Amino acid sequence: MTNAAATALPCARPAVRRRGAAVVLCAVAAFAAGLGGEARLFGVGGPTAAVAAPGDAKPYDDKLLRLAEILGAVHYLRELCSANDGQLWRERMKELIDTEGGTAIRRARLTRSFNQGYRSYRRTYVTCTPTAQSSIERFLAEGIQISDGLVQRSH
């Protein structure tokens, strides 16, 4: 990511980097901006695929898939805990898919990870509890760590 892109993103400022949910949002946006890539329309919730096509795999796929899973979990948990984010996390996931989902298989793998994160926490929590809130904080911290690593790797 160029310096101009870093200063244009609000998450590049240290004061904003410390704010919970906004940080992962900014990190995903920074990652997407840093990698570039053409936009594609693909909704979260499509088919699944078992394996990446030859030449389709990237060295950072495990981290990217984990980030997708975290976004799904956060999407569910923040809504459950009345964060009033609406479709914010799903939109961030769509941005990630638009940037990184070059093939149908990659898009399907990212989508599957997002849905897995969402569904696993939907089965676990039916009301917002202190443990659910703690999970949100842990996921946000992990998402920041993964996103920062992916952004640094792209330079």
C-alpha positions as CSV (number, residue, x, y, z in Angstrom):
1,M,0.0,0.0,0.0
2,T,1.3,3.4,-0.8
3,N,1.8,6.1,1.8
4,A,-1.1,8.1,0.1
5,A,-3.4,5.1,0.5
6,A,-2.3,4.6,4.1
7,T,-3.1,8.2,5.0
8,A,-6.4,8.1,3.1
9,L,-7.6,5.2,5.2
10,P,-8.8,6.3,8.7
11,C,-7.3,3.1,10.2
12,A,-3.8,4.3,9.3
13,R,-4.0,6.8,12.1
14,P,-2.9,5.4,15.5
15,A,-5.8,6.9,17.4
16,V,-8.3,5.0,15.2
17,R,-6.3,1.7,15.3
18,R,-7.3,1.2,18.9
19,R,-11.1,1.2,18.4
20,G,-12.6,-2.3,18.6
21,A,-14.7,-3.2,15.6
22,A,-13.5,-0.4,13.4
23,V,-10.0,-1.8,13.5
24,V,-10.8,-5.1,11.8
25,L,-13.0,-3.1,9.3
26,C,-10.1,-0.8,8.5
27,A,-7.6,-3.7,8.4
28,V,-9.7,-5.5,5.8
29,A,-10.1,-2.3,3.8
30,A,-6.3,-1.7,4.1
31,F,-5.6,-5.2,2.9
32,A,-8.0,-4.9,0.0
33,A,-6.5,-1.5,-0.9
34,G,-2.9,-2.8,-0.6
35,L,-3.5,-5.7,-2.9
36,G,-5.6,-4.0,-5.5
37,G,-7.5,-6.3,-7.7
38,E,-10.5,-6.0,-9.9
39,A,-14.0,-5.9,-8.4
40,R,-16.3,-8.8,-8.9
41,L,-19.9,-9.2,-7.8
42,F,-20.3,-12.2,-5.6
43,G,-22.7,-12.6,-2.7
44,V,-21.7,-14.3,0.5
45,G,-23.5,-17.5,0.7
46,G,-22.6,-19.3,-2.5
47,P,-21.5,-22.9,-3.1
48,T,-18.6,-24.6,-1.5
49,A,-15.5,-26.2,-2.9
50,A,-13.2,-28.8,-1.4
51,V,-9.9,-28.0,-2.9
52,A,-8.2,-25.1,-4.6
53,A,-7.5,-25.5,-8.3
54,P,-3.8,-25.9,-9.2
55,G,-2.1,-22.5,-9.4
56,D,-5.1,-21.0,-7.5
57,A,-3.6,-21.3,-4.0
58,K,-1.7,-18.4,-2.4
59,P,0.9,-18.7,0.4
60,Y,-1.4,-16.7,2.7
61,D,-4.6,-18.6,2.1
62,D,-4.8,-20.2,5.6
63,K,-4.7,-16.7,7.2
64,L,-7.1,-15.3,4.6
65,L,-9.6,-18.2,5.3
66,R,-9.2,-17.7,9.0
67,L,-9.9,-13.9,8.6
68,A,-13.1,-14.8,6.6
69,E,-14.2,-17.2,9.4
70,I,-13.6,-14.4,12.0
71,L,-15.7,-12.0,9.9
72,G,-18.5,-14.4,9.9
73,A,-18.4,-15.0,13.6
74,V,-18.2,-11.2,14.3
75,H,-21.1,-10.6,11.9
76,Y,-23.3,-13.0,13.9
77,L,-22.1,-12.1,17.4
78,R,-22.2,-8.3,17.0
79,E,-25.8,-8.5,15.7
80,L,-26.7,-10.8,18.6
81,C,-25.2,-8.3,21.0
82,S,-27.2,-5.4,19.5
83,A,-24.3,-3.6,17.9
84,N,-26.6,-2.3,15.1
85,D,-23.9,-2.9,12.5
86,G,-26.5,-4.1,10.0
87,Q,-24.7,-5.8,7.1
88,L,-21.3,-4.1,7.8
89,W,-19.4,-7.3,8.3
90,R,-21.0,-9.1,5.4
91,E,-20.0,-6.1,3.2
92,R,-16.4,-6.3,4.5
93,M,-16.4,-9.9,3.5
94,K,-17.7,-9.1,0.1
95,E,-14.9,-6.6,-0.3
96,L,-12.4,-9.3,0.7
97,I,-14.0,-11.7,-1.9
98,D,-14.0,-9.0,-4.5
99,T,-10.2,-8.5,-3.9
100,E,-9.0,-12.1,-3.3
101,G,-11.6,-14.3,-4.9
102,G,-10.1,-14.5,-8.3
103,T,-11.7,-17.8,-9.3
104,A,-15.0,-19.4,-8.4
105,I,-13.2,-21.9,-6.2
106,R,-11.4,-19.2,-4.2
107,R,-14.7,-17.3,-3.8
108,A,-16.4,-20.4,-2.7
109,R,-13.7,-21.2,-0.1
110,L,-13.8,-17.7,1.3
111,T,-17.6,-17.8,1.4
112,R,-17.5,-21.2,3.1
113,S,-15.2,-19.9,5.8
114,F,-17.4,-16.9,6.5
115,N,-20.4,-19.1,6.7
116,Q,-18.7,-21.6,9.0
117,G,-17.8,-18.8,11.4
118,Y,-21.3,-17.4,11.4
119,R,-23.0,-20.8,11.8
120,S,-20.8,-22.1,14.5
121,Y,-21.5,-19.2,16.7
122,R,-25.2,-19.2,15.8
123,R,-25.3,-22.8,17.2
124,T,-23.4,-21.7,20.3
125,Y,-25.1,-18.5,21.3
126,V,-28.8,-17.6,21.2
127,T,-28.5,-14.6,23.5
128,C,-25.7,-12.1,24.1
129,T,-23.7,-13.2,27.1
130,P,-20.5,-11.9,28.7
131,T,-18.8,-14.8,27.0
132,A,-20.2,-13.8,23.6
133,Q,-18.9,-10.3,24.2
134,S,-15.5,-11.6,25.2
135,S,-15.5,-13.7,22.0
136,I,-16.1,-10.6,19.9
137,E,-13.1,-8.9,21.5
138,R,-10.9,-11.9,21.0
139,F,-12.0,-12.2,17.4
140,L,-11.3,-8.5,16.8
141,A,-7.8,-8.8,18.2
142,E,-7.1,-11.9,16.1
143,G,-8.5,-10.2,13.0
144,I,-6.3,-7.2,13.6
145,Q,-3.3,-9.4,13.9
146,I,-4.0,-11.4,10.8
147,S,-4.9,-8.3,8.8
148,D,-1.8,-6.5,9.8
149,G,0.3,-9.5,8.8
150,L,-1.4,-9.8,5.5
151,V,-1.0,-6.1,4.8
152,Q,2.7,-6.2,5.7
153,R,3.2,-9.3,3.6
154,S,1.7,-7.5,0.5
155,H,4.4,-4.9,0.5
